[in-house]
């Protein structure tokens, strides 16, 4: 199983970025998929997740209304569109996959992880 995240970069505050995660070895519609981020010196934190089989999407309060999680089952790829980015959004962004639907905000519940992609927002 491989999760390949890409699309990070440097953007000014107020700008937008889209990160993607190409998944191989599993079918994303059979898994709950999550996005997490980790800033230097901080714990990995939940950003967004979609329940398996096209279920509902949850967002952290800090990104709700600014970030959009989407999935393309045909491409076995998930995306995170990030708008109105702020310096506090600077982090390495990770995609992850979990077989179940519960506890999607907890990193420890995910079995598969991508390598992460850096997002840097300048003020």
C-alpha positions in Angstrom: 0.0 0.0 0.0 1.3 3.4 -0.9 -0.1 6.9 -0.4 1.8 9.6 -2.3 1.0 13.1 -1.3 2.0 16.1 -3.4 1.1 19.6 -4.3 2.5 21.5 -1.3 4.4 24.7 -1.7 4.9 28.3 -0.6 1.9 30.7 -0.7 1.2 34.1 0.7 -1.4 34.6 3.4 -4.9 34.7 1.9 -3.8 32.4 -1.0 -4.9 28.9 -2.0 -3.2 25.6 -2.5 -4.4 22.1 -3.4 -2.7 19.0 -2.2 -3.5 15.5 -3.5 -2.8 12.0 -2.4 -2.6 9.2 -4.9 -3.4 5.8 -3.3 -2.3 2.4 -4.6 -2.8 -1.1 -3.1 -6.2 -0.3 -1.6 -9.4 1.1 -2.9 -10.2 4.4 -1.3 -14.0 3.9 -1.4 -13.4 1.0 0.9 -11.5 3.1 3.4 -12.0 6.2 5.4 -9.5 8.7 4.3 -8.0 11.5 6.4 -5.8 14.6 6.1 -3.6 15.5 9.0 -0.9 18.1 9.5 2.1 18.6 11.7 3.9 21.8 12.4 7.4 21.9 13.9 7.4 21.2 17.6 3.7 20.3 17.6 1.7 17.1 17.5 0.1 15.8 14.4 -3.4 17.2 14.2 -6.6 16.3 12.4 -7.6 18.4 9.4 -10.4 16.5 7.6 -11.7 13.1 6.9 -14.2 11.3 4.7 -16.0 8.1 5.8 -15.7 5.1 3.5 -18.1 4.4 0.7 -18.7 8.1 0.1 -19.8 8.9 3.6 -19.9 12.2 5.4 -16.9 14.6 5.7 -15.7 16.0 8.9 -13.4 19.1 9.3 -11.5 20.5 12.2 -12.9 23.8 13.5 -9.7 25.5 12.5 -10.2 24.8 8.7 -14.0 24.5 8.4 -15.2 26.8 5.7 -11.8 27.3 4.2 -10.7 23.7 3.3 -12.5 21.2 1.1 -11.9 17.5 1.1 -12.8 15.6 -2.1 -12.2 12.2 -3.6 -12.0 10.8 -7.1 -12.7 7.1 -6.9 -11.8 6.5 -10.5 -8.3 7.9 -9.9 -8.1 6.5 -6.4 -7.0 9.9 -5.3 -8.1 12.3 -2.5 -7.6 16.0 -2.5 -7.6 18.9 -0.1 -8.4 22.3 -1.5 -7.1 25.0 0.9 -8.3 28.5 0.6 -7.8 31.7 2.7 -4.5 30.2 4.0 -2.9 31.7 7.1 0.6 31.4 8.5 -0.9 29.0 11.2 -1.7 26.6 8.4 2.0 26.1 7.8 2.8 22.4 8.4 3.6 19.1 6.7 0.3 17.7 5.4 -0.3 13.9 5.5 -2.9 11.7 4.0 -3.9 8.5 5.8 -6.3 5.6 5.4 -8.3 3.7 7.9 -10.5 0.6 7.4 -13.2 1.7 9.9 -15.4 4.7 10.3 -14.9 5.6 13.9 -12.3 7.7 15.6 -11.3 9.5 12.4 -9.8 12.5 14.2 -7.2 10.3 15.9 -3.9 9.7 14.1 -3.4 6.4 15.9 -6.5 4.9 14.3 -5.0 5.1 10.8 -3.1 2.2 9.4 -1.6 3.7 6.2 0.2 7.0 5.8 1.7 9.0 3.1 5.0 10.7 3.3 3.7 14.2 3.7 3.9 17.4 1.7 5.1 20.8 3.0 2.8 23.7 3.0 4.3 27.1 4.0 2.2 30.2 4.3 4.1 33.5 4.5 2.6 36.5 6.2 
